[in-house]
Amino acid sequence: MSCGHLYALEAGLEHAFTIDASRVTFGRGALAEIGERTRAVGATRVAVFTDPRLRALPWFADVEASLRAAGLDLAVFDEVAIEPTDASVDLAARFARDARPDAYVSLGGGSVIDTCKLADLLATCGGALLDYTSAPIGRGVAVPRPLAPHLACPTTSGTGSEVTGIAIFDLVALHAKTGVASARLRPTEAIVDPRCTATLPPAVVAASGLDVMCHALESYTARPFTRRAPPSPATARPMSQGANPWSDLGCREALRLTGAYLARAVRDASDTEAREQLMWAATLAGIAFGNAGVHAPHAMAYAVAGRVRDYRAEGYPDAPLVPHGFAVAVHAPAVARRFAATSPVRHLEAAALLGADLDRAPEDQAGERLAVVVTEILRAVGAPNGLTGVGYDADDVPALVAGASPQRRLLDNAPLAVTEPVLDALFRDALTCW
């Protein structure tokens, strides 16, 4: 496969792409290396971020033992919210300022890793959370200097946060999620131990795995990097560059693995092969979307998560909550149908990688074929049936559009212009998936 395949360079537009990634250590038992790896970055005092449930699991004991065996002084913050808010992030930042660590270790899913990133940012650089939050919601101030080293240990097979420079939180006043994006937020190292998924409930595996699928789908079908204006200076190239040959490689394999192993991993916690392969897919998709970026389904999900009323998900805390993977995936069929005409070959390829039997399907069926296979996967893993499945109806669409439309970092990465009328149509199409 040649570099630049499927991409035609145009005068005055972007001609190159940049690949960034955290150092990754992947394998069963890798958590035992966290102490030596943290000491190797020059740390003596470490802030360990986790949540109350994880602190009671053996994975925390493994991390704590390894760090102590390396002679490191620990300060533990175990109050991370399952879905971080601006208030919970501020609490974590106060802890970090008081603890004065010279390195950070996060053990958990995306909520833990993102909270740790933001605490490191605010403790190191000062300022307020909205200073760094992406415009137009926040001021979009550039992170001014390198952060303290951060070693991220994911325990769910989906977020990809351990290899990205993106951190997401719920801005309560806006009733929508938003975030900070900077290469300086990317963890120094990712320690990925697939054993951690053995203790995940099926619904958590389903939601996190669907997030993997959508990371790969959206990055693979994002606006190509060659359709962007070149940055000035070149070193200011954004993380969400659009689809590029590097991200394509990770997306393809992540889609193939998700199609082959997600349903198995949900059905049977003892299927170590399926859970390990799904963890690897999450890592690949994380590196891919960390360089290409996602688009409309994620933007729409931020509005859905921020306005949840009564939906409660099995395997999650007993509180109103739409798990991120569900909030994203319920929009994927509608987006596939509407966006497929921008790159029908890619949409057909994605459908085939997820397991669809295309039998020489014509290009004008690309959107429908991808929507069908995605819907089959949603049903197979017990996902909600569209927005109605998580408690919304047609009367909620205007508020959802209002919550999603400011998410320009994501929407502008889509392969076509996403206006408020387009969002309105997409949300209405996503009310049910089957």
Secondary structure by P-SEA (a helix, b strand, c coil): cccccccccccccccbbbbbbcccccccccccaaaaaaaaacccbbbbbbcccccccaaaaaaaaaaaaabbbbbbbccccccccaaaaaaaaaaaaaacccbbbbcccaaaaaaaaaaaaaaaccccccccccccccccccccccccbbbbbbcccccccccccbbbbbcccccccccccccccccccccccccccccccaaaaaaaaaaaaaaaaaaaacccccccccccccccccccccccaaaaaaaaaaaaaaaccaaaaaacccaaaaaaaaaaaaaaaaaaaaccccccaaaaaaaaaacccccccccccccccccaaaaaaaaaaaaaaacccccaaaaaaaaaaaccccccccccaaaaaaaaaaaaaaaaaccccccccccccccaaaaaaaaccccccccccccccccaaaaaaaaaaacccc
